[in-house]
Amino acid sequence: MRLPLYLCAVLVSGFGTTAMWLVSGIWVKSLTGSDSLAALTAFALWAPALLGPVLGSLVDRVPRRPLLVVLNLAMAALLPLLLWVDRPERVWLLFAVLFVYGTQGAVHEAAEAALAAGALDQERLGSFNGLRMTVNEAMKLVAPLVAAGLFARYGGGPVALLDAATFALAAGVFALLRVREARIPAGGERVRVADGARPLWDSPVLRALVAAGAFTMFLAGLNGAAIYAVVDRGLGHSPAYAGVLYAVQGAGSVVAGLAAGPMLRRVPERALAAAGLALFAVGVAARALPYDAVALVASGVIGVGLPWVLIAAMTAVQRRVPAELVGRAAGTANTLVFVPNAVALAVGAGLVAVVDMRVLLPVVGVAALAGAASLSAAPASRRDGSPTTG
């Protein structure tokens, strides 16, 4: 696999996806005036993650590179339909496209993980996942500015066309990739959805890392729900200041992605995940302090720690699951890890209304630190430091 070419595909598609994610809520709000409907745009994008195991099984039925080309071309063809969304009664079309967008994204994530697992040697998988994280997070620093400017000047249509163009470019890049594909089951072989969950459960290492990822993302959801309380009650700024904290967190994630590959060549995935969860704990707890400098540093620390847990978990799945099962395993792992985040955002919204963030955030930090200690203290498996093939 030509890694620079692949990262180019991640770069262009990540830019368009971030732009569309930001603009969809603004678009609905501007047409309907409804905060509730605007918030539902994020749900429409997240909901297909619940189908991760099923969607991942599709990835293991067909060659992954052609599938990625088709997925990107399909979105490039679909997104121009949003030019029709110019009045409140047509907002349903935006929601329908966003649901398809989320479904495509879930399949795309599993296909990318499976393609990389078959095409890269196991020592390079950590660097691959880290660089992929770096590129995605770098786009989150740039794309919102471009998207907001385009929407303010021309409306949502041009943003949809820009996103369609990035999908078309990504399809072209994937078409140029020359990779060795994992074996695809023959027509008579059954591709069972449950086969993706079995290796995650049977391996003590994978079970611990996926559980750590789910626990971390649940705590991240609580932390995210409290962000405006931190900005308003803690720091005394307007809500827009949350964008500054998110930008610093994104910069931390860029650093985390660059450092993850070299670290995973020296330490087991579980050690990187434990270190990331500990950093996340410190950053979240520090946000309870009413100082701008502390809040900025804490955001950077969270930005470093959180991705390490996710990178460690996905790298372990790619290294330890047989190549013909990686699509299902990655889809299942993504569901188990990311759905708790959506649940926690809802739970956190209620908690913030009744619990002072100066109490809530230290409690979340202590829980994260306990999780890091538990992950570090777990007895090492004889396979903990080396990948397996079955």
C-alpha positions in Angstrom: 0.0 0.0 0.0 1.3 3.5 -0.9 0.8 5.2 2.4 1.2 8.8 1.1 -1.5 8.2 -1.5 -3.8 6.7 1.0 -3.3 9.6 3.4 -4.2 11.9 0.5 -7.6 10.2 0.3 -8.1 10.6 4.0 -7.1 14.2 3.8 -9.6 15.2 1.1 -12.5 13.1 2.4 -11.9 14.2 6.0 -12.0 17.9 4.9 -15.4 17.4 3.2 -16.9 15.3 6.0 -15.9 17.8 8.7 -17.3 20.7 6.6 -20.6 18.9 6.0 -20.9 17.8 9.7 -20.6 21.5 10.8 -22.9 23.0 8.2 -25.8 20.4 8.4 -26.9 21.7 11.9 -26.5 25.4 10.8 -28.5 24.6 7.6 -31.4 23.1 9.5 -31.4 25.8 12.1 -31.4 28.6 9.4 -34.3 27.0 7.5 -36.5 25.9 10.4 -35.4 28.0 13.4 -35.6 24.8 15.5 -32.7 24.0 17.9 -34.1 20.4 18.3 -34.1 19.7 14.6 -30.6 21.1 14.3 -29.4 18.8 17.1 -31.0 15.8 15.3 -28.6 16.2 12.4 -25.8 14.8 14.6 -28.1 11.9 15.6 -28.8 11.2 11.9 -25.0 10.9 11.3 -24.4 8.8 14.5 -27.4 6.4 14.3 -25.9 4.0 11.7 -23.1 3.3 14.1 -25.5 1.0 15.9 -25.5 -1.2 12.8 -21.7 -1.5 12.8 -21.5 -5.3 13.2 -23.9 -5.8 10.3 -22.3 -3.2 8.1 -18.9 -4.6 8.9 -20.0 -8.1 7.7 -20.7 -6.5 4.2 -17.0 -5.4 4.1 -15.9 -9.1 4.5 -18.0 -10.2 1.5 -16.3 -8.2 -1.2 -12.8 -6.8 -2.1 -12.2 -3.8 0.1 -10.5 -1.4 -2.4 -13.2 -1.5 -5.0 -15.8 -1.2 -2.2 -14.1 2.1 -1.1 -14.1 3.4 -4.6 -17.9 2.7 -5.0 -18.7 4.1 -1.6 -17.0 7.4 -2.4 -18.5 7.6 -5.9 -22.0 7.0 -4.5 -21.7 9.9 -2.0 -20.3 12.1 -4.8 -23.4 11.4 -6.8 -25.8 11.7 -3.8 -24.7 15.0 -2.2 -25.7 17.3 -5.1 -29.4 16.4 -4.3 -29.0 18.8 -1.3 -29.1 21.7 -3.7 -32.9 21.1 -3.6 -33.0 21.8 0.2 -33.9 25.5 0.1 -37.1 25.7 2.2 -38.2 24.2 5.5 -40.5 21.5 4.0 -37.5 20.0 2.2 -35.4 19.5 5.3 -36.4 15.8 5.3 -34.1 15.3 2.3 -31.1 16.6 4.3 -31.9 14.2 7.1 -32.2 11.3 4.7 -28.9 12.1 3.0 -27.2 12.5 6.4 -28.5 9.0 7.5 -27.0 7.5 4.3 -23.9 9.5 4.9 -23.5 8.0 8.4 -24.2 4.5 7.0 -21.6 5.0 4.3 -19.2 6.2 7.0 -19.6 3.1 9.1 -18.9 0.8 6.1 -16.0 3.1 5.0 -14.4 2.9 8.5 -14.6 -0.9 8.6 -13.3 -1.2 5.0 -10.4 1.1 5.6 -9.4 -0.9 8.7 -9.6 -4.2 6.9 -7.7 -2.9 3.8 -4.9 -1.6 6.0 -4.7 -4.9 8.0 -4.2 -6.9 4.9 -1.9 -4.4 3.1 0.5 -3.3 5.8 2.9 -5.2 7.9 1.9 -5.3 11.6 4.7 -3.0 12.7 3.4 -0.2 10.5 -0.2 -0.4 11.6 0.3 1.8 14.6 2.0 4.5 12.4 -0.8 4.2 9.9 -3.6 4.7 12.5 -1.7 7.5 14.1 -1.1 9.4 10.8 -4.7 8.8 9.9 -5.8 10.4 13.2 -3.4 13.3 12.6 -4.7 14.0 9.1 -8.3 13.9 10.3 -7.7 16.1 13.3 -5.8 18.6 11.2 -8.7 18.9 8.8 -11.0 19.7 11.8 -8.9 22.8 12.4 -9.3 24.1 8.9 -12.6 22.8 7.5 -14.9 24.5 9.9 -13.6 27.9 8.9 -14.0 27.2 5.2 -17.4 25.7 5.7 -18.7 28.5 7.9 -17.5 31.1 5.4 -19.1 29.3 2.4 -22.4 28.9 4.2 -22.5 32.5 5.3 -21.8 33.7 1.8 -23.6 31.2 -0.4 -25.7 28.9 1.7 -25.5 25.1 2.2 -25.5 24.1 -1.5 -21.9 25.0 -2.3 -20.7 23.1 0.9 -22.6 20.0 -0.3 -20.9 20.4 -3.8 -17.5 20.8 -2.1 -18.1 17.6 -0.1 -19.2 15.8 -3.3 -15.9 16.9 -5.0 -13.8 15.6 -2.1 -15.6 12.2 -2.3 -14.9 12.0 -6.1 -11.2 12.8 -5.5 -11.0 10.2 -2.7 -12.6 7.6 -5.1 -9.9 8.4 -7.7 -7.1 8.0 -5.1 -8.5 4.7 -3.9 -8.7 3.5 -7.5 -5.0 4.2 -7.9 -4.0 2.2 -4.9 -2.3 -1.1 -5.5 -2.7 -3.4 -2.5 -2.8 -7.0 -1.6 -6.3 -8.0 -0.5 -7.2 -10.4 2.2 -9.0 -13.6 1.1 -12.7 -13.1 0.5 -15.0 -16.0 1.3 -16.1 -18.1 -1.6 -19.7 -18.0 -2.6 -20.6 -21.1 -0.6 -19.0 -19.9 2.6 -21.2 -18.1 5.2 -20.2 -14.7 6.4 -21.7 -14.5 9.9 -22.1 -11.2 11.8 -21.3 -12.9 15.1 -17.9 -13.9 13.8 -16.8 -10.3 14.2 -17.6 -10.2 17.9 -16.0 -13.6 18.8 -12.4 -12.6 18.5 -13.0 -9.5 20.5 -14.4 -11.5 23.3 -12.0 -14.5 23.1 -8.8 -12.4 23.3 -8.1 -10.9 26.8 -6.1 -8.2 25.1 -8.8 -7.1 22.7 -11.6 -7.5 25.3 -9.7 -5.1 27.7 -8.8 -2.6 25.0 -12.3 -2.4 23.4 -13.8 -2.1 26.9 -11.3 0.7 27.7 -12.3 2.5 24.5 -16.0 2.3 25.3 -15.4 3.5 28.9 -13.2 6.3 27.7 -15.8 7.5 25.1 -18.5 7.4 27.7 -16.5 9.6 30.0 -15.6 11.8 27.0 -19.4 12.3 26.4 -19.9 13.5 29.9 -16.9 15.8 29.5 -18.3 17.1 26.2 -21.7 17.8 27.7 -20.1 20.0 30.4 -18.0 22.1 28.0 -20.4 25.1 27.9 -20.7 25.0 31.7 -16.9 25.2 31.8 -16.8 28.1 29.4 -19.7 30.0 31.0 -19.7 29.3 34.8 -16.0 28.4 35.1 -14.2 30.8 32.8 -16.8 33.5 32.3 -16.7 33.6 28.5 -19.3 33.5 25.8 -20.2 30.1 24.3 -18.0 30.9 21.3 -15.0 30.3 23.5 -15.7 26.6 23.3 -14.4 26.8 19.8 -11.0 27.9 21.1 -10.9 24.9 23.5 -11.9 22.5 20.8 -9.2 23.9 18.5 -6.5 23.4 21.2 -7.8 19.9 21.7 -7.6 19.2 18.0 -4.0 20.4 18.0 -3.2 18.0 20.8 -4.8 15.2 18.7 -2.5 16.0 15.8 0.5 15.6 18.2 -1.0 12.3 19.5 -1.3 10.9 16.1 2.3 11.6 15.2 3.6 10.1 18.4 1.4 7.0 18.4 3.2 5.0 15.7 6.7 5.3 17.3 5.3 4.5 20.7 3.5 1.4 19.5 6.7 0.1 18.1 8.1 0.2 21.7 5.3 -0.6 24.0 2.2 -2.9 23.9 -1.1 -1.4 22.8 -2.5 -1.7 26.4 0.3 0.5 27.8 -0.4 3.2 25.2 -4.2 3.0 26.0 -3.5 3.2 29.8 -1.2 6.3 29.3 -3.8 8.0 27.1 -6.6 7.3 29.7 -4.5 8.7 32.5 -3.7 11.9 30.5 -7.4 12.2 29.7 -8.2 11.9 33.4 -5.8 14.7 34.3 -7.1 17.0 31.6 -10.8 16.5 32.5 -10.3 17.1 36.2 -8.2 20.2 35.5 -11.0 21.7 33.6 -12.9 22.3 36.8 -10.3 25.0 37.7 -11.4 28.6 36.8 -8.3 29.6 34.9 -8.0 30.2 31.2 -4.4 29.0 31.0 -5.3 25.7 32.9 -8.4 25.2 30.6 -6.2 25.6 27.5 -3.5 23.2 28.7 -6.2 20.7 29.9 -7.8 20.8 26.4 -4.4 20.0 24.8 -3.8 17.1 27.3 -7.3 15.7 26.5 -6.5 16.0 22.8 -3.3 13.9 23.3 -4.8 11.3 25.7 -8.1 10.4 24.1 -6.8 9.4 20.6 -4.2 7.1 22.1 -6.9 4.9 23.6 -8.7 4.7 20.3 -5.6 4.2 18.2 -4.4 1.4 20.5 -7.7 -0.4 20.4 -8.0 -0.3 16.6 -4.4 -1.3 16.0 -4.8 -4.3 18.3 -7.9 -5.3 16.3 -6.1 -5.1 13.0 -3.1 -7.0 14.4 -4.8 -9.8 16.2 -7.9 -10.6 14.2 -7.6 -12.8 11.1 -7.6 -10.6 7.9 -10.8 -12.2 6.6 -12.7 -11.1 9.8 -11.3 -7.6 10.2 -14.3 -5.9 8.6 -16.8 -7.5 11.0 -14.5 -7.1 14.0 -13.7 -3.4 13.2 -17.4 -2.6 12.7 -18.3 -4.3 15.9 -15.5 -2.6 17.8 -16.6 0.8 16.4 -20.1 0.2 17.6 -19.0 -0.9 21.1 -16.6 2.0 21.4 -18.5 5.0 20.0 -22.2 4.3 20.9 -21.4 5.0 24.6 -20.3 8.5 23.6 -23.7 9.3 22.2 -25.4 7.9 25.3 -23.2 9.9 27.6 -23.9 13.1 25.8 -27.6 12.7 26.6 -26.9 11.6 30.2 -24.4 14.4 30.6 -26.9 17.0 29.4 -29.1 16.0 32.3 -26.3 15.8 34.8 -25.0 19.3 34.0 -28.4 20.7 34.9 -28.3 19.3 38.4 -24.6 18.7 39.3 -22.0 21.5 39.5 -19.3 21.0 36.9 -16.7 21.5 39.6 -18.0 18.3 41.1 -18.9 16.4 37.9 -15.5 16.8 36.1 -13.3 15.7 39.0 -15.5 12.7 39.4 -15.1 11.9 35.7 -11.4 12.4 36.1 -11.1 10.0 39.1 -13.2 7.4 37.2 -10.8 7.7 34.2 -7.7 7.4 36.4 -9.2 4.3 38.0 -9.7 2.8 34.5 -6.1 3.6 33.6 -4.9 1.9 36.7 -7.0 -1.1 36.1 -5.8 -1.4 32.5 -2.2 -1.1 33.7 -2.6 -3.6 36.5 -4.2 -6.3 34.4 -2.0 -9.4 34.2 -0.1 -9.5 30.9 -1.1 -12.1 28.4 1.6 -14.1 26.7 0.3 -12.5 23.5 0.1 -9.0 24.8 3.1 -7.7 23.1 3.0 -9.6 19.8 0.3 -10.0 17.2 -1.5 -13.2 16.5 -2.9 -14.7 13.4 -5.8 -16.6 14.6 
